[in-house]
Amino acid sequence: MKKTYKFGGMVIAMSVLLVGCSKPTDTEPPSAKSSITVSTITTQAQPIKFIENLPARVSAYRVAEIRPQVGGIVNQVMFEQGSFVKAGQPLFQLNSETIQADVRSNLASLQRAQAEVSRLNTLLKRYAELVAVNAISQQEYNNTEADYRKAQADVNQMQATLARQRLNLKYATVSAPISGVIGQILVTEGALVSQGDSKAMAVVQQIDKVYVDVKQSIGDYEKLKDALQDGQLSGATQPVEILNSQGKPYRATGKILFSDTNVDPDTGDVTIRILANNQNNELLPGMYVRINLRRAQMEHAILVPEQAIQHDVNGKTEVMVVNQKGQAQSKSVQVGQRYENSYVITQGLSAGEKVIVEGIDRIQPDQVLKTKTWSASASDHRQKEQK
């Protein structure tokens, strides 16, 4: 009986012990168990200058296609391909023997016509004395005067013909109309060229300054234009930065000349033309480059990183902020221009609010949050590690 009693007591004691171990404690608050850490930024009003990075193409400031103004055989090429030529510098020499013969022939005809004018002038003066004493008829005097005037007209016509032939003789030496870099030779010695040829003999391009034509979608163009007109942004007049394919800036800088008034019907783009200095010839016609445009600035901008921008079920834009209770709260906002990896918030946020950037997907309702300051560099590092 004692053993049974003692065994029973032991069973009872063990049961009490087990029940005591499974009893919950209320010393730790439920919110502390479920709290998580999120990365946040504290919004602040700051001045920013908008940089639009857009594709562009380079074209020469001036282009001259070298074409003959008279026909003939190319006797000599007088330049080196790819060299710099000055305006008026001889480039091609055409066979001019025929033109020289025409000049000599026209010069002889002019001299005969001038001699005839001189003869008739002397005769007319003599007839003027004779007609005064009725030694000749008035009709004879009038005929001589008409011959004199006709001879003067012949002289004028021959002078014009001779001037034309001398111009042709000058055009037999084909010269550069502008200063610039000349390209490859498109005709060789011995080739027959004529005034009506559609093919150029060579091309000269002035590239000490160049045009850079930028393409921008009409939507972005109108958005910026409206923001400037509404006073949300103010204009900036800083030089345009031109970048190579690696994103490094050229030494050449430019300024905006104009924005085209036409929209490309195929692409929906407008063209912005930039004039850039190119003293080092870094920019060559036909190159594709990228440019940084600084056309607008904002004195008091509130920026939110792109990762923080959310959309609700209705498609409205919102961000999550940490309220005074330390909990997440959604706020509807209006998003403006993009700035680097952030967006300008035009409505819905004020300076000093804590916006959640990372950790939004782990937040539960009524959950107390722990916060740490968000770092763009640390975020980029984590994304690289995940890849």
C-alpha positions, 0 to 999 in steps of 0.5 A: 500500500505504501509503494502504491501511495508513494508511486501515486504521489510521484505521478501527481508531483510530475503532473504538476511540474509539467503543467507548470512548465507549459503555463504562458507568461505575460511579462513580454508585450506581443508587439515586441515579439513581432517588431521588425527593422525597416530602412527609412529616410527623413524628408527634407526640402532641398535645392536640386538641379534637374539633369536630363540624360538623353541620346543625341547625334553629332552633325557638322556645323557646315558641309560643302560637297565639292562639285565642278562648275565647268566640265573637263578631265581631272588633271591633278588632285591637290590635297591629302585626304583627311587633312584640313583645308582653308577656304579658297585652297585649290583642290582639283585642277581640270584640263583648261586648254579648251577654255583658254582657247575660247578666252583668246578667241573672245579677246580677239573678237572684242578687240575687233569690235572695239576698233569698229567702235573707235572708227565709227566714233571718228566718222560720226564726229566728222559727219556732225560737221558735214550735216551742219553745212548740208554736205551730207543728208540727215539720213546718212548721219542717222545711219552712221549713228545707229551703226556706232551704237550697234558697235558699242552693244557688240563690245558690251556683249563680247566683254560679257562673253569674255568675262564668262570665259575667264570665270570658266578658266578660274573654275577649272581650278576647283577650290574649297568653299569653306574651311574644314576637314576634307574627306576621301577623294571621290574622283581620281585623275583622268576622270571626266566631270561635268557641271551636272554631275550628281556625284561630289568630287569630295566633301569638306566639313567644318567641325571646329564647332558641331551641332548635337541633335537631341531627341526627346519624347513629346510627353517628357517635353510637355511635362517639363514645359508645363512645370516651368510655366506653372512655376513648379520649376525655374529655368537653368542656363548651365552649359550642356555636358556631352558624354561618350559611350562610357559615360565620361564627359568630353572636353567639348561643351555646348548650349541649346540653340532651339527646340524644333516646332515639329514632332516626328510622326514615326517616333513622337520625338522633338529635336533639340539642337545644341551648338557645341565647341569642338576645338579638339575634334573629339566629336565627329559627324555621325557619332551617337552620344548622350548629353546631360541637359540642365534646363530646370531647377527647384529650390525646395524639393522633397525627394523620395527614392524610387523604391519607396514609391508604391501603388494601391489597388486603385493605381494611386501613388502612395508611400509608407511613413512611420507615424507617431506610434511607430507604426506604418501608415500609408499616405497618398502623394503626387509624383513630379519629375524624376531626379537621379534615382528619386522622384520629386513629391509635389503633394502629400509629404512635408519635410521631417516625415520618415518614409519607409524605403526598404522592408515594406513587404514585411510589415504587418498591421498595427506593428511597432517598427524599429527604424534605421537610416536608409543608405543608397550605397548599401542598398546597391551592394545588397542588390549585387549580392542577391544577383 
